[in-house]
Amino acid sequence: MASPLAILGGTPTRTEPYPSWPVYDERDIAAVTAVIRSGRWGGHPYPGPQSAEFARRFAEMQGGGYAVLMANGTVTMEVACRAAGIGWGDEVIIPAYTFQATAAAPMAAGAIPVLVDIDPETYCLSPSAVEAAITPRTRAIIPVHLGAQMADMDAIMEIAERHNLYVIEDCAHAHGARWRGQGAGTIGHFGSFSLQSSKILTTGEGGVLLCRTPELAARAASIIDCGRPHSLTPPHYETDVSDEHSSGLTMGANYRLSELHAALGNVALERFPEQVRQREELVDYLEEGLREIPGVRLLKRDPRHTTRSFYRYIFAIRPEVLGIEHEVVCAALEAEGIPCGVGYEAMHRYTLFRPHLSRLPVPAAFPERFRFEALSFPEAERACEREAVWLGESIFRAGRQGVDDVVSAMRKIQAHAEELAALRPAHIG
């Protein structure tokens, strides 16, 4: 008798595709057309009118900080390090479970990324691991708000204040998220946001750095505007070469966001509140269904995390219960019509993070600090290699039926896990 599993020839749970991303309408076309007609397309002089408006509105949406717009959400973290005076040989603590940019950015500023393990209940940075990794050379911590989770910002800020460290929040997954009602990216000294095309607030490419003070924002604005001095008056940071009103000259580069991208961002901000509401409503419904399935573990919902954000939703499977690991589960879910993936590799085994190939000065000068193959991060390894299942945000824009299909597919997989355990590698290619 044929298996009901789609990966083994059965009928898929869902045949209708989930909604595509990004979404757009005539407002986007009109906004970009207006910029084209204005003749002011790029980012110079910085900021242009679209950029200034987007910076103001983004900071307002997150509930604080001074926003500086940049070319992408990697350079934002590099600029944060440089604006904080972090550089050659300094240490920056990051989680071992994150996108490679979180480690690459401090390296670009001349610093050494120090990998530490994660909290198995949230998959975010472990405060106890941070504490254990601090040395006299430590200058900053980069907590990553991952999936639908936020790092424990109470514990991280207490550690940072006690050791006089900067905190640079990696908020690439956390647009609109809040901790105790305070916006992600406004709790630490800096908040780094990506606007890349897959993110839930997108301009195609781009990034936003929220800065705690006007002084930090002025330094950041100078760095991304080829070193031009910028005034301390938010939100414009307009060029002013007088010593009395400027942050002084520095060495910078052109990391500015264009007016075309900022125009798309201003339209995206109009849609965003309703998209947040829709996703948050449906994720509660998803969790009701998933928590009843044997072999599925939901990540911890911290009550201090008062508003969640859903670029990706991550849950864990229990291989010891299901008899299969997440790679097989994801292959079976994809065959059932559910977009998903296993997520990142652990940073010390990450094929996209190879410092010795970068020819940057830091790994050449401190080779012993980049011998990651000898390191062990048991919780990150377990998540990356056995447990984590990442669902796309489109699931939460497909109504209750879209969520029901995820739960139904996962129930089918759980019921036929023994058949999946016998799969040949060719089936999960």
Buried (B, 14 or more C-beta within 10 A) or exposed (E): EEEBBBBBEBEBBBEEEBBEBBEEEEBBEEBBEEBEEEEBBBBBEBBBEBBBBBBBBBBBBBBBBBBBBBBBBBBBBBBBBBBBEBBEEBBBBBBBBBBBBBBBBBBBBBBBBBBBBBBBBBBBBBBEBBBEBBEEEBBBBBBBBBBBBBBBBBBBBEBBEEBEBBBBBBBBBBBBBBBEEBBBBBBBBBBBBBBBEEBBBBBEBBBBBBBBEBEBBBBBBBBBBBEBBBBBEBBBBBBBEEEEBBBEEBEBBEBBBBBBBBBBBBBBBEBBEEBBEBBBEBBEBBBEBBEEBEBBBBBBEBEEBEBBBBBBBBBBBEBEBBBBBBBBBBBBBBBBBBBBBBBBBBBBBBEEBEBEEBEBEBBEEEEEBBEBEEBEBEBBBBBBBBBBBBBBBBBBBBEEEBBBBBBBBBBBBBEBBEBBEEBEEEBBE
